[in-house]
Amino acid sequence: MNPILAIFKEHNISDAQINELFQTLTENPFAAMATIGQLGIPADKLQQLMGMVMQNPTLIKEAVDELGLDFSKVEAAKAQLQP
């Protein structure tokens, strides 16, 4: 299992919430960050999660693929954030 998804599962985040979070990520990455903050994951685990993503951004693609979502939408959302 993808380590991002594993952290969510470890903190009893439901499949529906995970799917909703990644769907939000494809539409509005800033909103996804706010949603992550509302999931009740302890700050140390969130820091660990962010560190993993910073060191290995492909983990997001792997999680999106594992959830059966369209990674091109994540790329499009990311492009919107570029100046």
C-alpha positions in Angstrom: 0.0 0.0 0.0 1.2 3.5 -0.8 2.7 5.1 2.4 0.4 8.2 2.0 -2.7 6.0 2.0 -1.2 3.9 4.8 -0.9 6.9 7.1 -4.5 7.8 6.3 -5.7 4.3 7.1 -3.6 4.2 10.3 -5.7 7.2 11.5 -9.0 5.6 10.5 -9.6 7.9 7.6 -12.3 6.2 5.5 -12.0 5.3 1.8 -14.6 7.8 1.0 -12.7 10.6 2.8 -9.5 9.6 1.1 -11.1 9.6 -2.3 -12.7 12.9 -1.6 -9.4 14.4 -0.5 -7.6 13.2 -3.7 -10.5 14.4 -5.8 -10.2 17.8 -4.2 -6.5 17.7 -4.8 -7.2 17.4 -8.5 -9.5 20.4 -8.5 -8.0 22.7 -5.9 -4.7 21.8 -4.1 -5.1 24.6 -1.6 -8.5 23.2 -0.6 -6.9 19.8 -0.3 -4.4 21.1 2.2 -7.2 22.6 4.3 -9.1 19.3 4.2 -6.0 17.4 5.3 -5.8 19.6 8.3 -9.4 18.8 9.3 -8.9 15.0 9.3 -7.5 14.9 12.8 -4.1 13.4 12.0 -1.6 14.4 14.6 0.9 17.2 13.7 3.9 14.8 13.8 2.3 12.4 11.4 1.3 15.3 9.1 4.9 16.5 9.2 6.1 13.0 8.3 3.6 12.8 5.5 4.7 16.1 4.0 8.3 15.1 4.3 7.7 11.9 2.4 5.9 13.8 -0.4 8.7 16.4 -0.5 11.4 13.7 -0.8 9.4 11.6 -3.2 6.7 13.5 -5.1 5.9 10.3 -7.2 4.1 9.0 -4.1 1.2 11.3 -5.0 1.0 9.8 -8.5 1.2 6.3 -7.0 -1.6 7.1 -4.5 -3.8 8.6 -7.3 -3.2 5.6 -9.5 -4.0 3.2 -6.6 -7.3 5.1 -6.1 -8.1 4.8 -9.8 -8.1 8.6 -10.3 -6.8 10.6 -13.3 -3.3 11.9 -12.5 -3.4 14.3 -15.4 -5.9 16.3 -13.4 -3.4 16.6 -10.6 -0.8 17.9 -13.1 -3.3 20.4 -14.4 -4.1 21.6 -10.9 -0.4 21.9 -10.1 0.1 23.9 -13.3 -2.5 26.4 -12.2 -0.4 27.1 -9.1 2.7 28.0 -11.1 3.3 31.7 -11.6 
